[in-house]
Amino acid sequence: MKLDVINLDGGKAGSVELDEALFGLEPRADILHRVVRWQRAKAQAGTHSTLGRAEVSYSTKKIYRQKGTGGARHGSKKAPIFRHGGVYKGPVPRSHAHDLPKKFRALGLKHALSAKAKAGELVIIDAAASEGKTSALAKQVKNLGWKRALIIDGASVNETFAQAARNIEGLDILPTIGANVYDILKRDTLVITKAGIEALEARLK
């Protein structure tokens, strides 16, 4: 499939041929859902924690003698039945991540790119370069009508462009290696540079 290339001023800068295997698939919600679930589960902190019987700070002295008190037999004050005692089977820090095959993750990325292309939310730009002025870039972004956009550059991001884009609300920039399904789907517009297209094709083929 062929798509027009523009520059940041909105002018035409030729066209580019997109690989059908990356941008021409019929998007499948089930594949995208599985990859997004895998991403979010991996990012989940899982740091909630409580102190168990072995971890609470308390005396280990037997609280009263075994027999003759008329009360139940007790040893440690750390037992869960006592106030300030340890929590029984409370939450402990753990990872929520689960496995997903590498080929399936790559397929999910292809379907995310295809979904943006099919919805008409894919824009190809000549290059992500700037003088480093936030105000100038913000004006260009406003003129292009990008409200929530993700820009994917080549192997590395232009430093001055990243500096100019840092304080623009709704604009994010990633190198090709950072391109992922979740970030692509949650933005209204996906912007890829020509260098980004080449790097994505090399990564996913």
Phi, psi and omega per residue, in radians:
M1 nan 2.555 -3.080
K2 -1.882 2.417 3.133
L3 -2.381 2.489 3.124
D4 -1.244 2.534 3.074
V5 -1.837 2.357 3.106
I6 -2.112 2.893 2.980
N7 -1.828 3.063 -3.050
L8 -1.170 -0.293 3.072
D9 -1.473 -0.085 3.129
G10 1.664 -0.058 3.135
G11 -1.391 2.740 -3.122
K12 -1.353 2.503 3.136
A13 -2.347 0.699 3.104
G14 1.646 -2.711 3.133
S15 -2.522 2.889 -3.131
V16 -2.393 2.514 3.112
E17 -1.604 2.086 -3.122
L18 -1.675 2.476 -3.133
D19 -1.232 2.198 -3.138
E20 -1.106 -0.500 -3.129
A21 -1.220 -0.309 3.137
L22 -1.883 -0.669 -3.016
F23 -2.023 -0.031 -3.068
G24 -1.997 0.242 3.142
L25 -1.351 2.756 3.032
E26 -1.463 1.925 -3.024
P27 -1.037 2.349 3.121
R28 -1.992 2.103 -3.075
A29 -1.122 -0.580 -3.097
D30 -1.160 -0.681 3.121
I31 -1.180 -0.806 3.137
L32 -1.076 -0.697 -3.131
H33 -1.104 -0.759 -3.126
R34 -1.131 -0.704 -3.122
V35 -1.224 -0.717 3.114
V36 -1.122 -0.722 3.095
R37 -1.051 -0.739 3.115
W38 -1.090 -0.757 3.133
Q39 -1.111 -0.825 -3.083
R40 -1.205 -0.632 3.118
A41 -1.152 -0.663 3.139
K42 -1.182 -0.564 -3.111
A43 -1.449 -0.249 -3.085
Q44 -1.129 2.345 -3.003
A45 -1.159 -0.901 -3.135
G46 1.113 0.572 -3.075
T47 -1.785 0.095 3.132
H48 -1.137 2.412 -3.009
S49 -2.647 2.575 3.004
T50 -2.277 2.828 3.135
L51 -1.542 2.255 3.099
G52 -1.539 -3.106 -3.096
R53 -1.019 -0.628 -3.106
A54 -1.387 -0.215 -3.014
E55 -1.844 -0.369 -3.111
V56 -1.213 2.607 -3.118
S57 -1.614 1.884 -3.091
Y58 -2.772 2.812 3.085
S59 -1.195 2.554 3.112
T60 -1.701 0.103 -3.130
K61 -1.144 2.447 3.063
K62 -1.098 2.239 -2.927
I63 -1.227 -0.554 2.975
Y64 -2.760 2.989 -3.020
R65 -1.133 2.763 -3.050
Q66 -1.100 -0.799 -3.014
K67 -2.127 2.778 2.969
G68 1.576 0.020 -3.119
T69 -1.647 -0.283 -3.059
G70 1.430 -0.023 3.125
G71 -1.864 3.038 3.134
A72 -1.191 2.734 -3.133
R73 -1.341 2.167 3.124
H74 -2.333 2.584 3.074
G75 -1.973 -1.534 -3.040
S76 -1.427 2.469 3.049
K77 -1.331 -0.125 -3.140
K78 -1.374 -0.122 -3.084
A79 -1.028 2.551 -3.080
P80 -1.055 -0.353 -3.099
I81 -1.342 -0.244 -3.133
F82 -1.667 2.650 3.040
R83 -1.110 2.398 -3.071
H84 1.254 0.103 3.090
G85 -1.354 3.036 -3.136
G86 -1.223 2.667 3.118
V87 -1.432 2.350 -3.128
Y88 -1.457 2.110 3.117
K89 0.897 0.777 3.115
G90 -1.335 2.999 -3.136
P91 -1.170 2.491 3.097
V92 -2.205 2.683 3.128
P93 -0.991 2.284 3.138
R94 -2.684 2.839 3.093
S95 -1.621 2.370 3.111
H96 -1.648 0.019 -3.054
A97 -1.170 2.570 3.022
H98 -2.317 2.853 -3.065
D99 -1.402 2.563 2.999
L100 -2.550 2.217 -3.070
P101 -0.982 2.532 -3.096
K102 -1.044 -0.674 -3.138
K103 -1.140 -0.634 3.131
F104 -1.207 -0.660 3.098
R105 -1.117 -0.700 3.105
A106 -1.155 -0.664 3.109
L107 -1.125 -0.693 3.097
G108 -1.054 -0.707 3.121
L109 -1.143 -0.692 3.092
K110 -1.097 -0.731 -3.141
H111 -1.191 -0.587 3.096
A112 -1.163 -0.757 3.097
L113 -1.105 -0.737 3.136
S114 -1.153 -0.642 3.127
A115 -1.095 -0.725 3.120
K116 -1.185 -0.695 3.132
A117 -1.131 -0.738 -3.111
K118 -1.183 -0.618 -3.122
A119 -1.389 -0.076 -3.116
G120 1.302 0.412 -3.105
E121 -1.876 0.338 3.125
L122 -1.853 2.243 3.131
V123 -2.186 2.314 3.092
I124 -1.874 2.194 3.092
I125 -1.983 2.735 -3.094
D126 -1.098 -0.882 3.130
A127 -2.827 2.627 3.082
A128 -1.697 1.458 -3.116
A129 -2.273 2.547 -3.091
S130 -2.646 2.872 3.093
E131 -1.413 -0.081 -3.132
G132 1.668 0.100 -3.136
K133 -1.663 2.080 -3.122
T134 -1.115 -0.722 -3.085
S135 -1.088 -0.716 -3.134
A136 -1.170 -0.751 3.131
L137 -1.184 -0.687 3.125
A138 -1.063 -0.666 3.115
K139 -1.158 -0.746 3.111
Q140 -1.093 -0.766 -3.135
V141 -1.101 -0.716 3.130
K142 -1.128 -0.742 3.128
N143 -1.132 -0.572 3.121
L144 -1.386 -0.239 3.094
G145 1.399 0.438 3.119
W146 -1.556 1.960 3.124
K147 -1.669 -0.837 3.076
R148 -2.259 1.691 -3.012
A149 -2.189 2.571 3.027
L150 -2.043 2.185 3.119
I151 -1.822 2.175 3.081
I152 -1.884 2.077 -3.131
D153 -1.728 -2.955 -3.125
G154 -1.307 -2.512 -3.097
A155 -1.101 -0.547 3.081
S156 -2.407 2.775 -3.100
V157 -1.667 2.398 3.079
N158 -1.061 2.161 -3.016
E159 -1.093 -0.760 -3.122
T160 -1.200 -0.619 3.103
F161 -1.164 -0.765 3.127
A162 -1.079 -0.650 3.131
Q163 -1.165 -0.724 3.135
A164 -1.215 -0.579 -3.063
A165 -1.455 -0.235 -2.995
R166 -0.997 -0.678 -3.057
N167 -1.795 0.222 3.114
I168 -1.597 2.076 -3.096
E169 -1.146 2.320 3.085
G170 1.469 0.056 -3.140
L171 -2.040 2.146 3.111
D172 -2.209 2.625 -3.132
I173 -2.330 2.362 -3.122
L174 -2.332 2.607 2.955
P175 -1.330 2.928 -3.089
T176 -1.001 -0.676 -3.100
I177 -1.122 -0.384 -3.137
G178 -1.611 -0.045 -3.134
A179 -1.083 2.221 -3.118
N180 -2.533 2.782 -3.022
V181 -1.077 -0.815 -3.060
Y182 -1.068 -0.840 -3.126
D183 -1.150 -0.616 3.126
I184 -1.158 -0.807 -3.047
L185 -1.257 -0.506 -3.059
K186 -1.464 -0.090 3.069
R187 -1.730 2.628 3.141
D188 -1.319 -0.572 -3.084
T189 -2.248 2.309 3.043
L190 -1.857 2.089 -3.123
V191 -1.969 2.187 3.133
I192 -2.185 2.379 3.082
T193 -1.402 2.879 3.101
K194 -1.064 -0.674 3.089
A195 -1.138 -0.604 3.106
G196 -1.162 -0.674 3.104
I197 -1.072 -0.840 3.139
E198 -1.061 -0.774 -3.124
A199 -1.178 -0.659 3.093
L200 -1.139 -0.732 3.116
E201 -1.121 -0.669 3.120
A202 -1.202 -0.618 -3.117
R203 -1.268 -0.676 -2.978
L204 -1.725 -0.041 3.135
K205 -1.541 nan nan
